[in-house]
Amino acid sequence: MNSQKFNIGFLGLAGKFFIENGFLNYSHPYGKSFRIRTDDIETVIVDTAGTGEGELKIIGKGTELAKVKMLTALANGCQEWILSQLSSSSNS
């Protein structure tokens, strides 16, 4: 079982992403979650969602597969981590 984890914010209090068995998973302490096959993800973008807030969007085949609102700095960090994990898994 191959698994990579990324905690968002201090100790993951803003949620966490993890890739396991070919799926990108997101969970938040307040219950929001999603699960997407990594093969379906084409790119990850961050849109401005207000003052200091960003919306992390997972895009696949021209469709928005999932989105999460968080601080822009955290969204940028998540975007970089997801894209690096996807590129390293496609090179393997």
C-alpha beads as a LAMMPS data file, in Angstrom:
LAMMPS data file: protein, C-alpha beads

92 atoms
91 bonds

1 atom types
1 bond types

-500.0 500.0 xlo xhi
-500.0 500.0 ylo yhi
-500.0 500.0 zlo zhi

Masses

1 110.0

Atoms # bond

1 1 1 0.000 0.000 0.000
2 1 1 1.639 3.243 -1.206
3 1 1 0.480 6.353 0.710
4 1 1 1.552 10.019 0.820
5 1 1 0.021 12.553 3.236
6 1 1 -0.101 16.364 3.338
7 1 1 -1.450 18.138 6.433
8 1 1 -2.978 21.551 5.770
9 1 1 -2.188 24.186 8.371
10 1 1 -0.851 23.526 11.858
11 1 1 -1.039 19.760 12.582
12 1 1 -3.629 19.353 9.839
13 1 1 -6.276 21.442 11.612
14 1 1 -7.375 22.862 8.237
15 1 1 -7.724 19.356 6.785
16 1 1 -5.475 16.892 5.029
17 1 1 -4.859 15.444 1.608
18 1 1 -3.563 11.962 1.089
19 1 1 -2.956 9.792 -1.932
20 1 1 -3.577 6.117 -1.410
21 1 1 -4.184 3.242 -3.817
22 1 1 -4.588 5.552 -6.815
23 1 1 -7.024 7.996 -5.166
24 1 1 -6.592 11.580 -3.970
25 1 1 -8.511 11.906 -0.707
26 1 1 -9.390 15.068 1.224
27 1 1 -10.841 15.244 4.701
28 1 1 -11.595 18.199 6.948
29 1 1 -12.223 18.048 10.716
30 1 1 -15.733 19.484 10.148
31 1 1 -16.758 16.630 7.865
32 1 1 -16.180 17.830 4.293
33 1 1 -14.398 15.202 2.225
34 1 1 -13.925 13.894 -1.291
35 1 1 -12.162 11.062 -3.125
36 1 1 -10.978 11.258 -6.748
37 1 1 -9.030 8.802 -8.897
38 1 1 -5.620 10.322 -9.610
39 1 1 -5.860 9.111 -13.231
40 1 1 -8.851 11.458 -13.728
41 1 1 -7.010 14.608 -12.566
42 1 1 -5.607 16.827 -15.335
43 1 1 -4.646 19.898 -13.309
44 1 1 -5.179 21.791 -10.061
45 1 1 -5.886 25.533 -9.958
46 1 1 -6.394 28.189 -7.283
47 1 1 -9.029 30.897 -7.838
48 1 1 -9.481 33.996 -5.704
49 1 1 -12.532 33.586 -3.478
50 1 1 -12.389 36.796 -1.452
51 1 1 -9.942 38.719 0.680
52 1 1 -7.178 36.293 1.597
53 1 1 -9.232 33.283 0.544
54 1 1 -8.683 30.973 -2.361
55 1 1 -10.610 28.123 -3.862
56 1 1 -8.566 25.046 -4.727
57 1 1 -10.143 23.327 -7.729
58 1 1 -9.356 19.849 -9.019
59 1 1 -9.924 19.710 -12.790
60 1 1 -10.288 16.617 -14.952
61 1 1 -11.275 16.357 -18.620
62 1 1 -12.459 19.993 -18.629
63 1 1 -14.738 19.465 -15.632
64 1 1 -14.426 20.644 -12.047
65 1 1 -14.175 17.410 -10.057
66 1 1 -13.923 19.006 -6.594
67 1 1 -13.281 22.331 -4.890
68 1 1 -12.295 23.467 -1.422
69 1 1 -12.245 26.993 -0.004
70 1 1 -9.272 27.889 2.234
71 1 1 -6.684 30.606 2.799
72 1 1 -4.844 31.449 -0.429
73 1 1 -1.422 30.550 0.998
74 1 1 -2.699 27.125 2.075
75 1 1 -4.411 26.569 -1.283
76 1 1 -1.168 27.371 -3.123
77 1 1 0.741 24.898 -0.947
78 1 1 -1.859 22.191 -1.575
79 1 1 -1.758 22.873 -5.318
80 1 1 2.031 22.466 -5.399
81 1 1 1.900 19.251 -3.355
82 1 1 -0.838 17.625 -5.451
83 1 1 0.825 18.522 -8.763
84 1 1 4.212 17.241 -7.538
85 1 1 2.653 13.964 -6.387
86 1 1 0.839 13.509 -9.700
87 1 1 3.994 14.203 -11.731
88 1 1 6.095 11.837 -9.614
89 1 1 3.511 9.060 -9.909
90 1 1 3.285 9.490 -13.696
91 1 1 7.104 9.249 -13.965
92 1 1 7.123 5.932 -12.059

Bonds

1 1 1 2
2 1 2 3
3 1 3 4
4 1 4 5
5 1 5 6
6 1 6 7
7 1 7 8
8 1 8 9
9 1 9 10
10 1 10 11
11 1 11 12
12 1 12 13
13 1 13 14
14 1 14 15
15 1 15 16
16 1 16 17
17 1 17 18
18 1 18 19
19 1 19 20
20 1 20 21
21 1 21 22
22 1 22 23
23 1 23 24
24 1 24 25
25 1 25 26
26 1 26 27
27 1 27 28
28 1 28 29
29 1 29 30
30 1 30 31
31 1 31 32
32 1 32 33
33 1 33 34
34 1 34 35
35 1 35 36
36 1 36 37
37 1 37 38
38 1 38 39
39 1 39 40
40 1 40 41
41 1 41 42
42 1 42 43
43 1 43 44
44 1 44 45
45 1 45 46
46 1 46 47
47 1 47 48
48 1 48 49
49 1 49 50
50 1 50 51
51 1 51 52
52 1 52 53
53 1 53 54
54 1 54 55
55 1 55 56
56 1 56 57
57 1 57 58
58 1 58 59
59 1 59 60
60 1 60 61
61 1 61 62
62 1 62 63
63 1 63 64
64 1 64 65
65 1 65 66
66 1 66 67
67 1 67 68
68 1 68 69
69 1 69 70
70 1 70 71
71 1 71 72
72 1 72 73
73 1 73 74
74 1 74 75
75 1 75 76
76 1 76 77
77 1 77 78
78 1 78 79
79 1 79 80
80 1 80 81
81 1 81 82
82 1 82 83
83 1 83 84
84 1 84 85
85 1 85 86
86 1 86 87
87 1 87 88
88 1 88 89
89 1 89 90
90 1 90 91
91 1 91 92
